[in-house]
Amino acid sequence: MIKQCMVQFRGWILLHIALGFIIQALGALEIVKLQEILDTAVAGSPLKTLTALIVVYGLLRGAAALLNYVDEYPSALLANGIPERLKVLALAKISRMDYQAYQNIGTGQMIKVIENGAAAGGGMLNSFVLQTLHELLPTILFSLIFLGFYDMRIMLVIAAGYAVVFVIAGRLLKVLYRMKSSILAEQEAVSRYSVRGFMELVVFRLNKRYNREIAAIGASAQHLVRQSARLQMIHESFFAIFEVFITVIKVGVLLYGVRSVVAGGTSPGVLVALIMFIDKVYTPIAIFNVLFVNYKLNRVAYERFAEFIHAPEDRNLHTGLAVQELRGDIELKDVSFAYGNNSILRELTVSIAGGTTVCAGRPQREREVDGGEAAGGSAQKKRRLHPAGRPRAGRTEPGQLL
């Protein structure tokens, strides 16, 4: 399904990634030009030289701002288009879905699975894959290239930092993954209870079931709120740990750079450029780890969505003859029908006259025995007969076809 989305939006995806590389290249060049401006000013160069560098710096910033604006359209289109496309695919699946599988999921749970799955699929593709290729990868690539021009020893420190960041992210991911599974289950439970309460108003009132339903929703919602709060705190702890780590790196580089400037080995502009490039290198790493954690968490919701998409389909939809027009009576002779183990009809024999509408329902006493669940059905002469399934026994006579 995600591959289908990528094929459908491939033109916008390529444009989005290309703009990202150009924007990040301009950002790296801005830092280099700023370093040249500072060093030129400290060296006491002519104003004309400084002015030329400042003009180039301004043009780079202006070009980046313009491209950022242009990039907003493909960014917004992909962010909204991918989840909506997945919802359309879900609706197409419902049109072919086996009715027994549909009943097993339930309307409320199915709605939540589709909503969570479409949002998760959009997050996996747009927030992780595309953001990595559009922003994080080019930022890291250009920053490392320019850092290597200034000081290779700092590159080794950054490499060691990568290892620390990934170890921390891996440990957090295991905890967050378990919590996300629990939260999704609670969300689907709350949706199931809520939708059932909305749809079965008459039955629940007559059988005084609302107090029990409300209690069930309240318990699930309370647990959901607590788990969501814990998930957020653990998720944000990564940023706190990462910020402390980056602060230590910056202080170390600053001490090293100041000593080098005092000794005459480095210019002030180079020191400023190093600090700025460290931010540009490590900030994408922090973002990538957070996106990777979110990607893994989104996979939990998307896998539930994928299970729904791969549910059994109704084979009867594409078999039999289409009835263009129906004339005469409909007769059922000793017909038995069931959904799974739930028997609906037992040896039913009935004749329905043409042009009439018949409604079949169980007595109130039987509905109360089944816990208040309403059951019924109707049969009406239509231009096209489209049964949800075939009877297990008996015979149907649709009348004379024209």
Phi, psi and omega in degrees: 000316177295324177297322177298320178296318180296321178293317182295322183255022189300322180297314179292326179296313180297320178296318180299315181293317180299317178297323179299316179296318181294316181297316181290327176295319177296322178297319178294320178294328177301316181296318180298316180293324177296320177297318179295322179297314181296313181293324179294321179293317180296325182284352179075033180290163180300152181297327180299318179295317178297318181299318179298318178295320180294321178297316178297318178300316179296321178296321178298315180294320179295317178297319179296319179297318180295317180292326175299321178294315179299324183289344181298325183293304178298328179296312180292322180297316180289321181297325181265328185288323184293309178299321180294324177296320178294325176294322177297319177297324178294318178296321177298324178294318180300325180295340181247357192288141174297134187295325178295319176295322177299315180294322181297324179284313183089147185297311183299312180294322180296318179300316181292321178298318180292315180298310180295320183292318179294318178295320180293318178298319176296321178294319180298317183277311187278311186281336181254296186296307185289320179294325177296314182285328185277324188237307190289310183299310179295326178298312179296316183300308182291325180294317180294322179299312182286328176297322180298332178290332184270308184200116181288335181295326178293331177299323179293321177298318180296320178299319177295324178296324178303315182298317179298316182297316183291326177296315179297316181297320179297321179290319179294325184298320181299318179292315183294325181297315179297317182292322180297320179299317179295319181295318179298318179298320179291320178300317180292325178294315178299317179296320180297312179296319184294310182297321178297321178294325179288321188276334185253041185303309184295312182297315182293324178293314181298323183261007176053050182260354186296324180299318179292319179295317180296320178297320180294317179296317181298318180294316180294319181294321180296316178294323179297317180297315180297315181295321179295320179295318178296319179299317180295319181295317179293321179298315182286340179298332178299316180296321180295314179297317181296320181296320177297318181297315180294324179298318178298316180297315182296317179298318179297315179294322180296317177297316180297316183292319179297315178299322180291323178294317180297321180283353180085012181271341182221148178271158177300324179297320178295320179298315178297318180297320179299314180298317181292322179290329176299318176299316183290337178276314187277329179300314175299327178295317178297315180296319181298317180296321177294316179296324179293319176298314179297324178299314179296319179293321178295330178298329178299312179291322183291327178295324174296319178297319179295323176299319177296315181298328182264016177296157181302147179252156181281111182287341181287346183295332186245020179236165179086182182253141176284131180269112181281320179206144187238133178222138181108195183263158171255127182237134174245128182237112178051048184272132173237139183212145180207152170256104184066236179268000182268108180281127181258313179235142177230109175049051182275131174235121182204151176238128182248118183289148180299138179082007181247162178240132182236135177242127180247132180213162178274156175297155181303322183299319180293323179295322179294324178296326181275015176084023174088001180286126180284144177219139180185181179192169179216153177227131183219144176294126179226171180289336184220126176273129185221075185290152176284342179192175180259146179294150178281334180208160178094186186216144176244139178243107186281000181096197184266126179272139176258000000 
